[in-house]
Amino acid sequence: MTAPYDLAVVGGGPAGVAGALSAALRGLRVALVDSGARLGGQYFRHRDAPGEPATPGFERFARQAAALRERATIRLGHQVWAVTRDGDAFTVHCVGGAAVRCRRLLIATGAHDRPLPFPGWDLPGVLTAGGAQALLKGYGVVAGSRVVVAGTGPFLLPVAAGLAAAGAKVPGVYEAGGGLGLARHPLLALGKAGEAAGYLAALARRRIPYRTRHAVVAAHGDRELTAVTVARLDRDWNVLDTRRIPCDTLATGYGFVPQIELGVQLGCATRPDADGTPVLSVDAAQRTTVPGVWAAGEPTGVGGRELSEIEGRVAGLSVAADHTGLPGAPGILLRRRARLRAFAAALLAAYPVKDGWQGWLRDDTLVCRCEEVPLARIREARELGATDARSAKLLSRAGMGWCQGRICGYPVACLTGGGQAAPRRPVAQPVPLAALAELTLEEPHD
Ligand SMILES: Cc1cc2nc3c(=O)[nH]c(=O)nc-3n(C[C@H](O)[C@H](O)[C@H](O)COP(=O)(O)OP(=O)(O)OC[C@H]3O[C@@H](n4cnc5c(N)ncnc54)[C@H](O)[C@@H]3O)c2cc1C
């Protein structure tokens, strides 16, 4: 069977849209598939509502998305659970049975939040920083009325500023890192200090304290969150002293985990990113190690929406070059990508996760929430010989539930001391058995 599309793109964020558009503009038949209701990915997750606060870069993205709609097939609300190879064609399988056949594939699936466990983190009212941001941007829902924001990394700033602007009372923003990240890295200081300073000024105007070397180490409440324990930390994140802060919501995040399952399924090689997180290896043209498969944006390393867009453009132009023989990405684009990658590496180095968080846990703290596996069971698994997340999973069931280790994979890897391994799942997303039974093929856009 022939493949109707020259390129299928999985992911409609900045990387996927730029990649799809670059290829479509050069005459390729392109399909883009995204599980969301709108194009935009995590950063441009905007409602169609008047008076939305301006997001830097949104107008440009909206123009790209409009141009793409005229030139490509776009399937929203389609979650891809697997990609299979059949000769020189790929089939992209979506939950619900739809399938898209293509000759080339671009993986632009972004990343998901990386939370850390602590006593009480499974209480209603505790959510990830990205989750709070997604509720606000995507649905105009303010996660709570009194929201503590905690974790590490610059992402905490827009989350807190956005919540406060939307009417939430934010008692404090607690950054576990030392806070010298920006100053220590000239690249960061040049590129992003202005943006960070804007958020800090917005917090200061509302008298919201921003405390470095502080973290939420416990959440309290009988049926839902009523307070958190905030600790002052030493440089390794060991607790020095604590105080309790009343709140109904906690938004917490310790960075992001790139979504690389589809690439790993297809046999694409991975490499550890600057912080040890596995990401897809790509060459200068964003080609993975599997012929016919490209990757762009956060699956190749977390670096923000501008880097994602540029990688998407490089990938789209490279796919087009493969198809048409026209030249790939110009040098100016590659140089911009190099600058942004250096910035991304500096950012990861500026906000490391320190081992001291493991001391915040008690024996009964759930590490895997899906399977309700407490720390004590992970320790037992370790004593029985588990040396990484995979062997701990076999002995304790951590990571065997609905999220398949997306949430607990990182902490379990840290607790077993085995480093982070690439997720090897034949099914990238939870899928009903019925999805395996029926497949229909998409036709190309006219
Ligand atoms: C929850 C969350 C919120 C964020 N909010 C912000 C923010 O407010 N500000 C900021 O600067 N940065 C934010 N980020 C960081 C942000 O992800 C990046 O800076 C930028 O959006 C990356 O662009 P991307 O195209 O690589 O990936 P994304 O924008 O994440 O786009 C990936 C797309 O792939 C789709 N996708 C993934 N897997 C599948 C699948 N199996 N099937 C179908 N579709 C799939 C997703 O629905 C998504 O639309 C957020 C990250 C997360 C995880």
The ligand as a Gaussian input file, in Angstrom:
#p B3LYP/6-31G(d) Opt

LIG

0 1
 C        2.242000      21.391000      31.044000
 C        3.261000      22.344000      30.465000
 C        3.005000      23.722000      30.437000
 C        3.933000      24.598000      29.897000
 N        3.657000      25.941000      29.902000
 C        4.609000      26.813000      29.488000
 C        4.410000      28.221000      29.585000
 O        3.346000      28.668000      30.008000
 N        5.430000      29.051000      29.229000
 C        6.624000      28.560000      28.750000
 O        7.538000      29.335000      28.443000
 N        6.840000      27.239000      28.617000
 C        5.871000      26.363000      28.992000
 N        6.119000      25.031000      28.925000
 C        7.363000      24.602000      28.279000
 C        6.949000      24.369000      26.807000
 O        6.627000      23.000000      26.687000
 C        7.944000      24.673000      25.709000
 O        8.650000      25.822000      25.897000
 C        7.344000      24.684000      24.293000
 O        5.945000      24.645000      24.292000
 C        7.873000      23.475000      23.577000
 O        7.353000      23.391000      22.280000
 P        7.267000      21.966000      21.569000
 O        6.674000      22.203000      20.229000
 O        8.599000      21.286000      21.617000
 O        6.307000      21.072000      22.464000
 P        4.817000      21.345000      22.963000
 O        4.472000      22.767000      22.907000
 O        4.705000      20.629000      24.254000
 O        3.929000      20.591000      21.871000
 C        3.860000      19.182000      21.814000
 C        2.521000      18.788000      21.278000
 O        2.526000      17.379000      21.038000
 C        1.271000      16.858000      21.387000
 N        1.466000      15.441000      21.700000
 C        2.351000      14.889000      22.557000
 N        2.253000      13.543000      22.545000
 C        1.276000      13.256000      21.660000
 C        0.706000      12.032000      21.208000
 N        1.139000      10.844000      21.660000
 N       -0.300000      12.081000      20.307000
 C       -0.756000      13.271000      19.812000
 N       -0.233000      14.466000      20.211000
 C        0.762000      14.451000      21.113000
 C        0.824000      17.672000      22.587000
 O       -0.597000      17.671000      22.692000
 C        1.377000      19.063000      22.237000
 O        0.399000      19.852000      21.599000
 C        5.171000      24.123000      29.406000
 C        5.434000      22.742000      29.437000
 C        4.493000      21.863000      29.948000
 C        4.800000      20.392000      29.971000

